[in-house]
Amino acid sequence: MLWRTSTYAAVCLAFGWLGWQVSDRSVPVVVAAAKAEAPAPAGGLLRISYRLQRNRQCETVVDRAIFDAAGTRFILPPLEFLTGAGPVGEEVYFVNLPVPPEAVPGPAIYRTTSRFVCNLTNRLWPITGEPREVQFVVSGGRTSAASPFVADSCSVRVRAHCRRPSGARLGLNDKPTE
């Protein structure tokens, strides 16, 4: 009888803990405001200011891309934070990121999407935040430096072996790569 009771209690506790882990789906970081400080030249730096509320520390991966006036997508390397990017609470910070030299002057968008892993079940089913878009303007001043970006192919610096994964779909404004 004691064996059954203790086994039953252990199973109930295990399922209760698992249920709590699965139901813990709140986004740990809420971005209150994000804006570009000034127009950025193609090949130059874009400065963005963020104001956010961090509710807890979680492993974070931020996928990033820039869409220029022609609709070309420039995939930036993802940002990875093992224990969160900063302290819990309200925070204001600035980010400087390079604008691809190939970007067409005009209105552009910097888009980020975050994935959070806050507990064990999030390894299988990560928490995803809403995509955030910051509108900015690419000014006409171009630089002649080689681009560190690959438009529409991969999220790493240019390499000869860098190609779109087989079976990947192209978007409406995407240009096929070799």
C-alpha positions in Angstrom: 0.0 0.0 0.0 2.8 2.4 0.9 4.6 1.6 -2.4 1.4 2.4 -4.4 0.9 5.7 -2.6 4.4 6.9 -3.0 4.5 5.8 -6.7 1.2 7.6 -7.3 2.5 10.7 -5.6 5.7 10.7 -7.6 3.9 10.3 -10.9 1.5 13.1 -10.0 4.4 15.4 -9.1 6.2 14.5 -12.3 3.2 15.2 -14.5 2.4 18.4 -12.5 6.0 19.7 -13.1 5.9 18.7 -16.8 2.5 20.5 -17.2 3.9 23.6 -15.5 7.0 23.5 -17.8 4.9 23.1 -21.0 2.4 25.9 -20.0 5.3 28.4 -19.2 5.1 30.1 -22.6 5.2 33.8 -21.8 7.7 35.8 -23.8 10.6 36.9 -21.5 11.5 40.1 -23.4 8.9 42.7 -24.5 10.2 45.5 -26.8 8.4 48.7 -26.0 10.1 50.8 -28.7 12.7 50.5 -31.4 13.7 53.2 -33.9 16.4 54.1 -36.3 18.4 57.2 -35.1 19.2 58.5 -38.6 19.3 57.4 -42.3 22.1 55.0 -43.0 24.3 55.0 -46.1 24.7 51.7 -48.1 27.8 50.1 -46.8 27.7 52.2 -43.6 26.3 51.7 -40.1 22.7 51.8 -39.0 22.1 52.9 -35.4 19.0 51.6 -33.7 17.8 52.5 -30.2 15.7 49.9 -28.2 13.6 50.3 -25.1 12.6 47.0 -23.6 11.3 45.1 -20.5 13.2 41.9 -19.7 11.1 39.7 -17.4 13.5 36.8 -17.0 16.8 35.5 -18.3 16.6 32.9 -21.1 18.8 31.5 -23.8 18.0 33.6 -26.8 18.6 33.4 -30.6 17.7 36.5 -32.7 17.3 36.0 -36.4 17.9 39.2 -38.4 17.4 40.5 -41.9 17.4 43.8 -43.8 14.9 44.4 -46.7 15.9 47.2 -49.0 13.7 49.5 -51.2 13.8 46.9 -54.1 12.6 44.1 -51.7 16.0 42.3 -51.7 16.5 40.4 -48.4 20.0 40.5 -46.8 20.3 37.9 -44.1 22.5 38.9 -41.2 24.2 36.5 -38.9 22.0 35.5 -36.0 22.7 36.8 -32.5 23.0 34.1 -29.8 22.9 34.8 -26.0 23.4 31.8 -23.7 21.8 33.4 -20.6 20.0 36.4 -21.9 21.3 39.7 -23.2 21.1 41.8 -20.0 19.7 42.2 -16.5 16.0 41.7 -15.6 14.1 45.0 -15.7 13.7 47.9 -18.1 16.6 48.6 -20.4 17.6 51.1 -23.1 20.4 50.3 -25.4 21.7 51.1 -28.9 22.8 48.7 -31.7 25.1 49.6 -34.6 24.7 47.2 -37.6 26.3 47.4 -41.0 24.0 48.1 -44.0 25.0 46.0 -47.1 26.7 48.0 -49.8 24.3 46.5 -52.4 21.3 47.9 -50.6 19.1 50.1 -52.9 18.7 53.6 -51.5 15.2 54.4 -50.2 12.9 53.0 -47.4 14.1 49.8 -45.8 13.2 47.5 -43.0 15.3 45.8 -40.3 13.4 42.7 -39.1 14.2 40.5 -36.1 12.6 37.4 -34.8 13.5 35.9 -31.4 13.5 32.4 -30.1 13.8 31.8 -26.3 14.7 28.7 -24.4 13.7 29.2 -20.7 13.2 25.6 -19.5 13.7 22.0 -20.7 10.6 21.7 -22.7 11.5 24.8 -24.7 14.4 22.9 -26.2 11.8 21.0 -28.2 9.2 23.8 -28.4 10.9 27.2 -28.2 9.1 30.3 -27.3 9.0 32.7 -30.3 8.4 36.4 -30.0 6.5 38.5 -32.5 8.7 39.7 -35.4 9.9 43.3 -34.8 10.4 45.7 -37.7 12.4 48.9 -37.6 11.9 51.2 -40.6 14.8 53.3 -41.8 16.1 54.9 -44.9 19.1 53.8 -46.9 20.8 57.0 -48.1 22.5 57.2 -51.5 26.1 57.3 -50.3 27.6 53.9 -51.3 31.0 52.5 -50.3 33.2 50.4 -52.5 34.1 47.8 -49.8 33.3 44.1 -50.4 30.0 43.1 -48.9 30.0 40.9 -45.8 26.5 39.8 -46.7 24.9 37.2 -48.9 21.6 38.3 -50.3 19.0 35.5 -50.2 21.4 32.6 -49.7 22.7 32.1 -46.1 23.3 33.8 -42.8 27.1 33.7 -42.7 29.8 35.9 -44.2 30.5 35.3 -47.9 32.0 31.9 -48.6 32.4 30.0 -51.9 30.5 27.0 -50.5 27.6 29.0 -49.0 24.4 28.1 -50.8 20.6 28.1 -50.1 19.7 24.7 -48.5 18.1 22.4 -51.0 14.3 22.5 -50.9 14.3 26.0 -49.4 11.4 28.1 -50.8 11.9 31.5 -52.4 9.7 34.4 -51.4 7.9 36.7 -53.7 10.8 39.2 -54.0 13.6 36.6 -53.7 16.1 36.1 -56.4 17.4 32.6 -56.9 21.0 31.8 -56.2 23.4 29.5 -58.0 
